[in-house]
Amino acid sequence: MFKKANWHFGAGYLYFRSAGAAPIRVATLQGIDVDISASQKDLMGANQFAEASVRAGMKITGKVQTGRFDGRIISQLFLGASRAAGNVDTGLLIPVTDRAMQIPEGGMLELELGTATFDSDLGVIDAATGAAYVWVDKDPAVGEYSVDPHDGLYVFAEAEVGKRVLLSYVKADPSSGQTTTITNDVMGEGPTFEMVSFDGKGLFIQLYACQFNKLSLQRKNEDFLIPNLEFGAVADDARGIGRMSGA
């Protein structure tokens, strides 16, 4: 009797594991590509076809597309950042755009940030005309402003009191999330992780020593952000390359 061939459909499931950290499941997985290739060396003589051929070096490369941004993948597995190393902090950087405020008496406009702290200035717009204010270090004139980089105190000319302005800035909120500082590390260093990919039809792929080599974050109008990651796999010192299983 004819036996129907086994088929596989969909992106399946994907997990990353690294030493000293909890496994990470890739959420809303869009796809994963695993390419195993080898170079071939031919022994040529005077004739058109090779007299001998051997397989030379092999490599495993791949791509991952995920529908949800996971900061742990970027910080731990791509950048190799950690709290122990001092380049991962608790909290989110939150941009605020076009916050409407009125310049008070004295020309000093103080932001109410709650538990957050001021991070950096993104500019000031005149709410009535749409004209951009010019930043100055101190003593602003009409059409200018200065800002304290530590507490976010905006200062305007006395003649501007009562005007409505649109402030844009970045604040740091320590109540959730994390922020990773991208450091300029010595070449040759990079985090290694284990990858486990499988589906509901029995195809299982495990690679023991992977490294990400490219991250693409493409923002598009009327579309979702789909982070794309490219990786390569090498031999683990103790276990080898990996395993594949399928019915």
Number of C-alpha atoms within 10 A of each C-alpha: 3 4 5 6 5 10 8 11 8 11 17 18 19 22 15 20 18 18 10 6 9 9 14 15 15 19 15 16 18 18 16 20 13 16 11 11 11 11 10 11 13 12 10 12 10 7 7 7 10 12 11 10 11 10 10 9 10 11 13 16 18 16 17 21 20 19 16 15 15 14 14 16 17 16 20 20 20 21 21 20 21 15 11 7 8 10 16 17 14 14 16 18 18 14 14 13 14 15 13 14 16 15 20 17 12 13 20 18 18 15 14 10 13 7 9 16 18 21 17 19 20 12 18 26 20 16 18 10 8 11 12 15 18 15 15 13 10 13 11 18 16 12 17 19 22 24 22 14 12 10 14 22 14 19 23 24 18 16 13 19 16 13 14 16 23 19 20 18 18 18 19 19 20 16 11 9 12 16 17 22 13 12 10 6 10 7 6 5 9 16 17 21 19 19 21 18 18 18 15 11 13 13 16 17 17 18 23 22 22 24 19 23 13 12 15 12 11 11 11 9 6 6 8 11 16 20 18 18 20 18 18 18 23 18 14 15 9 7 11 12 16 17 12 12 10 10 7
